[in-house]
Amino acid sequence: MKNTRKIRTFATALVFAGLVASVGHAQDAEHGKSVFKACSVCHSTDKTNRVGVGLEGIVGRLAGTSPGFRYSKAMKDAGMI
């Protein structure tokens, strides 16, 4: 029981440290551009579909519903926003 508590505390500390570290980059546009380079291989920032769906208008959209993109059945049925 004591070890479980230590593991939970350690895991919580790791998650918190990760969140704190990411906040430093939250408003760093240049960092965001460099991170997005990996995503842009498959995704565009407009409605153009590539290997992955175009990202324009993705916020608030039901998963698996972008017009003109072939989604898996699992993604169509996910029910996530």
Secondary structure, DSSP 8 states (H G I E B T S, - for coil): -HHHHHHHHHHHHHHHHHHHHHHTTTT-HHHHHHHHHHHTTT--SSS--SSS---TT-TT--TT--TT----HHHHT----
